[in-house]
Amino acid sequence: NFGTVLTGTMGGGATRFDTMSSEFSINNGLVSFRTLDFFGPEASIKSKGELSLPLWKIDLKSSIKLVEPPDSPALDVLIKGRLINLCKPLEKAQWMLILIVS
């Protein structure tokens, strides 16, 4: 269920994805993802968007779909803005704020 996936990704746990698929191009430091998809036994994530390496910014739209229940609606998540120091882990509250604000 969504609680398990959310807790796994934000609470220090893990959500297993068996397959990753991507179509992208890189031009002058701009990574354009036509697709960036992850598939697992509990959920799938389908994404598209851009990552600017020179500007250190991201604009990525993702749709998270749970396997169970099969009729559950997808959760759309927008990750947009400047990237921060990725070597420093974010606290759970900071990730929640990013998801809510987006």
C-alpha positions as CSV (number, residue, x, y, z in Angstrom):
1,N,0.0,0.0,0.0
2,F,1.0,3.7,-0.3
3,G,2.0,3.9,3.4
4,T,4.5,1.1,2.9
5,V,6.0,2.7,-0.2
6,L,6.1,6.2,1.4
7,T,7.6,4.9,4.7
8,G,10.1,2.8,2.8
9,T,11.3,5.7,0.6
10,M,11.3,8.4,3.3
11,G,11.8,6.6,6.6
12,G,15.2,5.1,6.1
13,G,13.7,1.9,4.6
14,A,13.7,0.7,1.1
15,T,11.2,0.1,-1.7
16,R,12.4,-2.6,-4.1
17,F,12.3,-1.9,-7.8
18,D,13.2,-4.8,-10.1
19,T,13.5,-2.9,-13.4
20,M,14.6,0.6,-14.5
21,S,14.1,1.9,-18.0
22,S,15.1,5.3,-19.4
23,E,15.3,7.2,-22.7
24,F,17.3,10.5,-22.4
25,S,19.5,12.8,-24.3
26,I,22.4,15.0,-23.0
27,N,23.1,18.3,-24.7
28,N,25.4,21.0,-23.2
29,G,24.9,19.6,-19.7
30,L,21.1,19.4,-20.0
31,V,19.8,15.9,-19.4
32,S,16.3,15.6,-21.0
33,F,14.5,12.5,-19.8
34,R,11.8,11.3,-22.2
35,T,11.2,8.5,-19.8
36,L,12.7,7.5,-16.4
37,D,10.7,4.6,-15.2
38,F,11.0,2.2,-12.2
39,F,8.9,-1.0,-11.8
40,G,8.7,-3.1,-8.7
41,P,6.4,-5.6,-6.9
42,E,4.7,-2.8,-4.8
43,A,4.7,0.2,-7.1
44,S,5.8,1.7,-10.4
45,I,7.2,5.2,-11.0
46,K,7.0,6.9,-14.4
47,S,8.9,10.1,-14.8
48,K,9.9,12.7,-17.4
49,G,11.6,16.0,-17.3
50,E,15.0,17.8,-17.2
51,L,18.1,18.0,-15.1
52,S,20.4,21.0,-15.8
53,L,24.0,20.2,-14.6
54,P,25.4,23.7,-15.3
55,L,22.5,25.4,-13.4
56,W,22.2,22.5,-10.9
57,K,18.4,22.5,-11.3
58,I,15.8,19.8,-11.8
59,D,12.3,19.8,-13.3
60,L,10.9,16.3,-13.1
61,K,7.3,15.1,-13.1
62,S,6.7,11.7,-11.7
63,S,3.6,9.5,-11.4
64,I,3.6,6.8,-8.7
65,K,1.2,3.9,-9.1
66,L,0.6,1.2,-6.5
67,V,0.2,-2.4,-7.6
68,E,-2.4,-3.0,-4.8
69,P,-5.2,-2.1,-4.9
70,P,-5.3,-2.2,-8.7
71,D,-7.8,0.6,-8.9
72,S,-5.8,3.0,-6.8
73,P,-5.2,6.4,-8.4
74,A,-1.7,7.5,-9.3
75,L,0.0,10.1,-7.2
76,D,1.6,12.8,-9.3
77,V,4.8,14.4,-7.8
78,L,6.6,17.4,-9.1
79,I,10.3,17.8,-8.2
80,K,11.4,21.2,-9.3
81,G,14.0,23.8,-8.3
82,R,17.7,24.0,-7.3
83,L,19.4,20.9,-6.2
84,I,21.0,21.0,-2.8
85,N,24.1,19.3,-1.5
86,L,23.2,15.8,-2.4
87,C,26.0,14.5,-0.1
88,K,24.0,15.7,2.9
89,P,20.9,13.6,3.5
90,L,17.6,15.4,3.9
91,E,15.5,14.8,6.9
92,K,12.1,13.2,6.5
93,A,10.3,16.5,7.2
94,Q,12.3,18.3,4.4
95,W,11.2,15.6,1.8
96,M,7.6,15.9,3.0
97,L,7.8,19.7,2.5
98,I,9.2,19.3,-1.0
99,L,6.4,16.9,-1.9
100,I,3.6,19.1,-0.4
101,V,4.9,22.4,-1.9
102,S,5.4,20.9,-5.3
